[in-house]
């Protein structure tokens, strides 16, 4: 009789572990899909693709969403929009403790970065924007030689 109870106990334990693993798989899969679909959704709603960071613990989900300051000034409901989107399309994640942080993305001189093919090879980048090299940046030489 004890062999029967031992087998039932092992079967119950394995079933419980399998169920917990399946639930964790569902959450990880939902986070993967959310990380791809949320930026596109917010781009359609607000006209700008945000910077998004998603972190999850066992029972909590933290989403950081970054927009330019002008988008934040014009739209006060970003946090509500993200919460409703998750509740509507990802009910597995809505059961977690949800924390949404909205932050302003620092605007850099994007015109110079877009024209530069070398990336961040400028020697002044280590000073974080305090570039005083003027025309000494390697990027300007590369652009002139290409033209």
Secondary structure by P-SEA (a helix, b strand, c coil): caaaaaaaaaaaaaaaaaaaaaaaaaaaaaaaaaaacaaaaaaaacccccbbbbbbcccbbbbbbbbcaaaaaacccaaaaaaaaaaaccccccccbbbbbbbbccccaaaaaaaccccccccccccccccccccccaaaaaaaaac
